[in-house]
Amino acid sequence: MRYVKIKARTYNEAMMKLKMEHGDDAIPISHKNVKEGGLFNTGLFARDFVELTAAIPDVKPAKLKPKKNIDLTVGTNDNVSELLKQVIEKPENEPQRKSHTGLEQLLTQSILQSKQQEEAKPVTRPVEEPKVETTDASYIKLEKEFNELKALLRNLVETKQERMASDICLDNHDVYFKPFKDILRKNDMDDEECSMLLDEVKRNVSSEDMKDKYKIEKTLRELIKSRIVVSGPIDRGKRKKVLMFVGPTGVGKTTTMAKLGAILSLRQGLKVSFITIDNYRIAATEQLKKYAEIMRIPIHVVTDPVEFKEIVENEKADIIMVDTSGRSHRNDLKIAEIKNFADNCNCEILKILCVSANTKRSDLVEVFKAYDILHIDNVIITKVDETSYIGNVISVADKYNKPISYITNGQEVPNDIAIAEPDMMVNMILESTMR
């Protein structure tokens, strides 16, 4: 006599497998519910199975007339009770055997005897266990689906393990990248852009240099520098230039225009002329008139596009600088008025967008989007002295492919303005990284 264990999803399937693998002589002894599988031994996705224990006779008994309904209940069998009594009251001089194995053998012998006795009698009551009606074809299909499910779960587990291993590796490296991510976030760059920059750095830094913050800083510096586009300073050119300064209210357009006017006229000796179409801010117009008087630059106050076109075309100057009123980026109508002035003029006008460095990134995106109708040529970053970082403006300018021309860092005319250079701007972004 030998013993086997069969596992299946249900008792019926276990019985079917038992009969298919070991024939009709296989005798079920007991069954129990078990769980198997689960991700990482947590029990998650564990499946329920029935484990059937059965006895297989060593010698196949004579084939008897099969009966459909057989009572295999052993709880009230007198032979089983007698055999159990023998096990409990066995003599001391009996050879020692494992109690579990002896009990199973006695139970099996009892079941065989009961089975042979019952087969000789008419069947008086039906089997309580449900009939196995599953065909061979359905069993094969079920087994195939079960194997496919196991393969799928195995792949999921392996993929999860690979990702965990990769994440552990990245987490170890991220310790050295965290200071750089923090400085990028302080510059008001969004999470997606920070991740993209640092991922690019990781691809360009060897595994040996992942712990070297100076190598990381150098690689990040070069990467940011490659994304900064500058237009260079304003020069005379071969023909008259018209510069129109636009931007939201309060970013310092008038002061910035005065600074550039002083540099071009007083330092470079160019003939400069001022035009203002700002009819909303009297103080701004008076301020520009005061600057023009000090620098001996002619100034024109224009109220309509026709007059603007006439003055621009007739003005004898190397560079004409146009001041506009501050317009909210949410006021499309007012921005359209500025566009009407520019479109009414036959000459080429260079549109310069002035934005404050202390504007949060989300608002900068809206400003660039609103003023894009004017076809902005370059950007001046103002009020750098009021903040510690300028990565927000550089990031948005890169997003909209707009070059940067100047940076202003104070109110003093004409000193607090500088030509935008990539190295200088990278230093402003990363100046706190290595501290």
C-alpha positions as CSV (number, residue, x, y, z in Angstrom):
1,M,0.0,0.0,0.0
2,R,1.3,3.5,-0.9
3,Y,-0.2,6.9,-0.3
4,V,-0.5,9.9,-2.6
5,K,-1.7,13.5,-2.2
6,I,-3.6,15.2,-5.0
7,K,-4.1,19.0,-5.2
8,A,-6.9,20.6,-7.2
9,R,-9.2,23.6,-7.0
10,T,-12.2,21.6,-5.9
11,Y,-12.9,18.2,-4.3
12,N,-14.5,17.0,-7.5
13,E,-11.4,17.9,-9.6
14,A,-9.2,16.2,-7.0
15,M,-11.2,13.0,-7.3
16,M,-11.1,13.2,-11.1
17,K,-7.4,13.6,-11.1
18,L,-7.0,10.7,-8.6
19,K,-9.1,8.4,-10.8
20,M,-7.3,9.5,-14.0
21,E,-3.8,9.1,-12.6
22,H,-4.3,6.0,-10.3
23,G,-7.4,4.2,-11.6
24,D,-10.6,3.2,-9.9
25,D,-8.8,1.2,-7.2
26,A,-7.4,4.4,-5.6
27,I,-9.1,5.0,-2.2
28,P,-9.7,8.5,-0.9
29,I,-8.9,8.8,2.8
30,S,-9.2,12.4,3.7
31,H,-9.1,15.9,2.3
32,K,-8.4,19.4,3.5
33,N,-8.4,23.0,2.3
34,V,-5.0,24.6,1.7
35,K,-3.7,27.9,0.3
36,E,-0.7,28.2,-2.1
37,G,1.1,31.0,-3.9
38,G,0.9,34.6,-3.1
39,L,3.2,37.5,-3.8
40,F,6.4,37.4,-1.7
41,N,4.9,35.1,0.9
42,T,2.3,37.7,1.9
43,G,-0.7,35.7,1.0
44,L,-1.7,38.3,-1.6
45,F,-3.2,36.5,-4.7
46,A,-3.0,33.1,-2.8
47,R,-5.2,30.5,-4.3
48,D,-7.4,28.0,-2.5
49,F,-6.9,24.3,-3.2
50,V,-8.2,21.0,-1.9
51,E,-5.5,18.5,-0.9
52,L,-6.8,14.9,-1.1
53,T,-5.0,12.0,0.6
54,A,-5.6,8.6,-1.0
55,A,-4.3,5.1,-0.7
56,I,-3.1,3.1,-3.7
57,P,-3.2,-0.7,-3.2
58,D,0.0,-2.6,-4.2
59,V,-2.0,-5.4,-5.8
60,K,-4.9,-4.5,-7.9
61,P,-8.0,-6.4,-6.5
62,A,-10.2,-8.5,-8.7
63,K,-12.4,-6.4,-10.8
64,L,-15.9,-6.4,-9.4
65,K,-19.1,-5.2,-10.8
66,P,-18.9,-1.4,-10.4
67,K,-21.5,0.4,-8.4
68,K,-22.6,4.0,-9.0
69,N,-23.5,4.7,-5.4
70,I,-21.1,3.5,-2.7
71,D,-21.1,4.6,0.9
72,L,-17.5,5.3,1.9
73,T,-18.4,6.7,5.3
74,V,-16.0,5.3,7.9
75,G,-17.2,7.1,11.0
76,T,-19.6,4.3,12.2
77,N,-17.7,1.3,10.9
78,D,-17.3,-1.4,13.6
79,N,-14.1,-2.8,12.0
80,V,-12.5,0.7,12.2
81,S,-13.4,1.0,15.9
82,E,-11.9,-2.4,16.6
83,L,-8.7,-1.6,14.8
84,L,-8.4,1.8,16.5
85,K,-8.8,-0.1,19.8
86,Q,-6.0,-2.4,18.8
87,V,-3.7,0.5,18.1
88,I,-4.4,2.1,21.5
89,E,-4.1,-1.1,23.5
90,K,-1.2,-2.8,21.6
91,P,1.2,-4.9,23.7
92,E,4.5,-3.4,24.9
93,N,6.6,-6.0,23.1
94,E,5.1,-5.1,19.7
95,P,7.7,-3.6,17.3
96,Q,7.7,0.2,17.4
97,R,6.3,1.9,14.4
98,K,5.3,5.4,13.6
99,S,1.8,6.0,14.9
100,H,0.7,8.1,12.0
101,T,1.7,5.5,9.4
102,G,0.2,2.6,11.4
103,L,-3.1,4.4,11.8
104,E,-3.3,5.2,8.1
105,Q,-2.6,1.5,7.2
106,L,-5.3,0.3,9.6
107,L,-7.8,2.8,8.3
108,T,-7.0,1.8,4.8
109,Q,-7.4,-1.9,5.5
110,S,-10.7,-1.2,7.2
111,I,-11.9,0.8,4.2
112,L,-10.9,-2.0,1.8
113,Q,-12.8,-4.5,3.9
114,S,-15.8,-2.3,4.2
115,K,-15.7,-1.6,0.4
116,Q,-15.7,-5.4,-0.4
117,Q,-18.5,-6.1,2.0
118,E,-20.6,-3.3,0.7
119,E,-20.1,-4.3,-2.9
120,A,-21.7,-7.7,-2.1
121,K,-24.8,-6.0,-0.7
122,P,-27.6,-4.0,-2.4
123,V,-27.0,-0.2,-2.2
124,T,-29.4,1.2,0.4
125,R,-28.5,4.9,0.2
126,P,-26.7,7.2,-2.4
127,V,-23.3,8.7,-2.0
128,E,-23.3,12.0,-0.3
129,E,-20.3,13.3,-2.3
130,P,-21.3,15.0,-5.5
131,K,-20.8,13.1,-8.7
132,V,-17.8,13.9,-10.9
133,E,-19.4,14.8,-14.2
134,T,-16.4,16.6,-15.7
135,T,-15.2,15.0,-19.0
136,D,-11.6,14.4,-20.0
137,A,-11.8,17.3,-22.5
138,S,-13.0,19.8,-19.9
139,Y,-10.4,18.7,-17.5
140,I,-7.6,19.2,-20.0
141,K,-9.0,22.6,-20.8
142,L,-9.2,23.5,-17.1
143,E,-5.6,22.3,-16.5
144,K,-4.4,24.4,-19.5
145,E,-6.1,27.5,-18.2
146,F,-4.7,26.8,-14.7
147,N,-1.2,26.5,-16.1
148,E,-1.6,29.7,-18.1
149,L,-2.7,31.5,-14.9
150,K,0.3,30.2,-13.0
151,A,2.6,31.4,-15.8
152,L,1.0,34.8,-15.7
153,L,1.4,35.1,-12.0
154,R,5.0,34.0,-12.2
155,N,5.7,36.7,-14.7
156,L,4.1,39.3,-12.6
157,V,6.1,38.2,-9.6
158,E,9.4,38.3,-11.6
159,T,8.6,41.7,-13.1
160,K,7.8,43.1,-9.6
161,Q,11.1,41.7,-8.2
162,E,13.0,43.2,-11.1
163,R,11.4,46.6,-10.5
164,M,12.1,46.4,-6.8
165,A,15.7,45.7,-7.5
166,S,15.9,48.5,-9.9
167,D,14.2,50.9,-7.5
168,I,16.6,50.0,-4.7
169,C,19.5,50.8,-7.0
170,L,18.0,54.1,-8.0
171,D,17.1,54.9,-4.5
172,N,20.8,54.4,-3.5
173,H,21.9,56.8,-6.2
174,D,19.1,59.3,-5.5
175,V,20.7,60.1,-2.2
176,Y,23.5,61.9,-4.1
177,F,21.0,63.5,-6.5
178,K,18.7,64.8,-3.9
179,P,20.5,68.1,-3.2
180,F,20.4,68.9,-7.0
181,K,16.7,68.0,-7.2
182,D,16.0,70.3,-4.2
183,I,17.8,73.3,-5.9
184,L,15.9,72.7,-9.1
185,R,12.6,72.7,-7.2
186,K,13.7,75.9,-5.4
187,N,14.0,77.4,-8.9
188,D,10.3,76.6,-9.3
189,M,10.9,73.9,-12.0
190,D,8.1,71.3,-12.1
191,D,8.6,67.7,-11.0
192,E,8.5,66.4,-14.6
193,E,11.3,68.8,-15.7
194,C,13.4,68.0,-12.6
195,S,13.1,64.3,-13.2
196,M,13.9,64.7,-16.9
197,L,17.1,66.7,-16.2
198,L,18.3,64.4,-13.5
199,D,17.6,61.3,-15.6
200,E,19.6,62.8,-18.4
201,V,22.5,63.4,-15.9
202,K,22.3,59.8,-14.7
203,R,22.6,58.6,-18.3
204,N,25.7,60.7,-18.8
205,V,27.5,59.9,-15.5
206,S,29.2,56.6,-15.0
207,S,28.2,54.3,-12.2
208,E,31.6,55.0,-10.5
209,D,30.8,58.8,-10.5
210,M,27.3,58.5,-9.2
211,K,28.6,59.3,-5.7
212,D,30.7,62.2,-6.8
213,K,28.7,65.4,-6.3
214,Y,31.2,67.5,-8.3
215,K,30.8,65.2,-11.3
216,I,27.1,65.4,-11.0
217,E,27.1,69.2,-10.6
218,K,29.4,69.6,-13.7
219,T,27.2,67.3,-15.8
220,L,24.0,69.1,-14.7
221,R,25.6,72.5,-15.3
222,E,26.4,71.6,-18.9
223,L,23.0,70.1,-19.5
224,I,21.2,73.3,-18.2
225,K,23.6,75.5,-20.1
226,S,22.8,73.7,-23.4
227,R,19.1,74.5,-22.9
228,I,19.7,78.3,-22.4
229,V,19.3,80.3,-25.6
230,V,20.5,83.9,-25.6
231,S,20.0,86.5,-28.3
232,G,23.0,88.7,-27.5
233,P,23.0,92.5,-27.0
234,I,21.1,95.0,-29.1
235,D,23.3,96.6,-31.8
236,R,22.9,99.2,-34.4
237,G,22.5,97.1,-37.5
238,K,22.4,98.3,-41.1
239,R,19.0,100.0,-40.8
240,K,16.7,101.6,-38.3
241,K,15.6,99.3,-35.5
242,V,12.3,99.5,-33.6
243,L,12.1,97.8,-30.2
244,M,8.7,97.4,-28.5
245,F,8.8,96.5,-24.8
246,V,5.7,94.6,-23.6
247,G,4.7,92.6,-20.5
248,P,2.5,92.5,-17.5
249,T,1.9,95.5,-15.2
250,G,4.7,96.2,-12.7
251,V,7.6,94.2,-14.2
252,G,9.7,97.3,-14.9
253,K,9.3,97.8,-18.6
254,T,9.8,101.6,-18.5
255,T,12.9,101.5,-16.3
256,T,14.4,98.7,-18.4
257,M,13.8,100.7,-21.6
258,A,15.5,103.8,-19.9
259,K,18.5,101.6,-19.0
260,L,19.0,100.4,-22.5
261,G,18.4,103.8,-23.9
262,A,21.2,105.3,-21.7
263,I,23.6,102.5,-22.7
264,L,22.9,102.8,-26.5
265,S,22.9,106.6,-26.5
266,L,25.5,107.7,-23.9
267,R,27.9,104.8,-24.1
268,Q,27.6,103.6,-27.7
269,G,26.8,107.0,-29.2
270,L,23.8,105.8,-31.1
271,K,20.9,108.1,-32.0
272,V,17.9,106.9,-29.9
273,S,14.3,108.0,-29.8
274,F,11.6,107.1,-27.3
275,I,7.9,106.5,-28.1
276,T,5.2,105.8,-25.5
277,I,1.8,104.4,-26.3
278,D,0.9,104.1,-22.6
279,N,-2.1,106.3,-22.1
280,Y,-3.2,104.6,-18.9
281,R,-0.3,105.3,-16.5
282,I,0.4,109.0,-16.3
283,A,3.2,108.4,-13.8
284,A,5.0,106.0,-16.1
285,T,4.8,108.5,-19.0
286,E,6.1,111.3,-16.8
287,Q,8.9,109.1,-15.6
288,L,10.0,108.3,-19.1
289,K,9.9,112.0,-20.1
290,K,12.2,112.7,-17.1
291,Y,14.7,110.1,-18.3
292,A,14.5,111.4,-21.9
293,E,15.2,114.9,-20.7
294,I,18.2,113.8,-18.7
295,M,19.7,111.8,-21.5
296,R,18.6,114.3,-24.2
297,I,16.6,111.7,-26.1
298,P,13.5,112.8,-28.1
299,I,10.2,111.4,-26.8
300,H,6.8,111.1,-28.5
301,V,3.5,110.4,-26.8
302,V,1.3,108.5,-29.2
303,T,-2.4,107.8,-28.9
304,D,-3.4,105.8,-32.0
305,P,-1.9,103.4,-34.5
306,V,-2.0,105.8,-37.4
307,E,0.1,108.4,-35.6
308,F,2.4,105.7,-34.4
309,K,3.1,104.5,-37.9
310,E,3.8,108.1,-39.1
311,I,6.3,108.8,-36.3
312,V,8.1,105.5,-36.7
313,E,8.5,105.9,-40.4
314,N,9.6,109.6,-40.2
315,E,11.8,109.5,-37.1
316,K,15.5,109.9,-37.9
317,A,17.1,107.5,-35.4
318,D,19.2,104.4,-35.3
319,I,17.0,102.8,-32.7
320,I,13.4,103.6,-31.7
321,M,12.3,102.3,-28.3
322,V,8.5,101.9,-27.7
323,D,7.1,101.7,-24.2
324,T,3.7,100.1,-23.8
325,S,1.2,100.0,-21.0
326,G,1.2,97.0,-18.7
327,R,-1.4,94.5,-19.7
328,S,-2.7,91.6,-17.6
329,H,-2.1,88.3,-19.4
330,R,-5.8,87.6,-18.7
331,N,-6.9,90.7,-20.7
332,D,-6.7,89.5,-24.3
333,L,-8.4,92.6,-25.6
334,K,-5.8,95.0,-24.3
335,I,-2.9,92.8,-25.7
336,A,-4.7,92.9,-29.0
337,E,-4.6,96.7,-28.9
338,I,-0.8,96.5,-28.7
339,K,-0.7,94.1,-31.6
340,N,-2.8,96.6,-33.6
341,F,-0.1,99.3,-33.2
342,A,2.6,96.9,-34.3
343,D,0.7,95.5,-37.3
344,N,-0.1,98.9,-38.6
345,C,3.5,99.8,-39.0
346,N,5.3,98.7,-42.2
347,C,8.7,98.4,-40.7
348,E,10.0,95.4,-38.7
349,I,9.4,95.7,-35.0
350,L,11.4,93.6,-32.5
351,K,9.0,92.6,-29.7
352,I,10.7,92.2,-26.3
353,L,8.8,90.5,-23.4
354,C,9.7,91.7,-20.0
355,V,9.0,89.3,-17.1
356,S,9.8,89.5,-13.5
357,A,12.0,86.7,-12.0
358,N,9.9,86.6,-8.8
359,T,6.8,85.4,-10.8
360,K,5.8,81.8,-10.1
361,R,6.2,79.4,-12.9
362,S,2.5,78.7,-13.5
363,D,1.8,82.4,-14.0
364,L,4.8,82.7,-16.3
365,V,3.4,80.0,-18.5
366,E,0.1,82.0,-18.7
367,V,2.1,85.2,-19.5
368,F,4.1,83.6,-22.3
369,K,0.9,82.0,-23.7
370,A,-1.0,85.3,-23.7
371,Y,1.7,87.4,-25.3
372,D,2.5,84.7,-27.9
373,I,0.0,86.5,-30.2
374,L,2.6,89.3,-30.6
375,H,5.2,86.8,-31.8
376,I,7.7,87.7,-29.1
377,D,11.4,87.8,-30.4
378,N,13.3,87.7,-27.1
379,V,12.9,88.0,-23.3
380,I,14.3,90.3,-20.6
381,I,14.3,89.0,-17.1
382,T,13.7,91.8,-14.6
383,K,13.9,92.2,-10.8
384,V,16.5,89.4,-10.3
385,D,17.6,91.3,-7.2
386,E,14.2,90.5,-5.6
387,T,14.7,86.7,-5.7
388,S,17.5,84.1,-5.4
389,Y,16.6,82.0,-8.4
390,I,15.8,82.5,-12.1
391,G,15.3,78.9,-13.2
392,N,11.5,79.4,-13.4
393,V,11.9,82.0,-16.3
394,I,14.7,80.0,-18.0
395,S,12.5,76.9,-17.9
396,V,9.4,78.6,-19.4
397,A,11.5,80.5,-22.0
398,D,13.0,77.2,-23.1
399,K,9.5,75.7,-23.2
400,Y,8.4,78.4,-25.7
401,N,11.7,78.6,-27.5
402,K,12.3,82.2,-26.7
403,P,15.9,83.6,-26.4
404,I,16.9,85.8,-23.4
405,S,18.7,89.1,-24.1
406,Y,19.2,90.9,-20.8
407,I,18.9,90.6,-17.1
408,T,18.1,93.5,-14.7
409,N,18.9,93.5,-11.0
410,G,18.0,96.8,-9.6
411,Q,16.5,100.3,-10.2
412,E,19.7,102.2,-10.9
413,V,19.8,103.6,-14.4
414,P,21.8,102.6,-16.4
415,N,24.0,100.3,-14.3
416,D,21.6,97.6,-13.1
417,I,21.4,95.6,-16.3
418,A,23.6,92.9,-17.9
419,I,23.7,91.0,-21.1
420,A,22.3,87.5,-20.6
421,E,25.0,84.8,-20.7
422,P,24.5,81.1,-20.2
423,D,27.3,80.7,-17.7
424,M,26.0,83.5,-15.5
425,M,22.5,82.2,-15.5
426,V,23.6,78.6,-14.7
427,N,25.5,80.0,-11.8
428,M,22.4,81.8,-10.5
429,I,20.5,78.5,-10.7
430,L,23.1,76.3,-9.0
431,E,24.8,78.8,-6.8
432,S,23.4,77.1,-3.6
433,T,23.9,73.6,-4.7
434,M,27.5,73.1,-3.5
435,R,27.1,74.9,-0.2
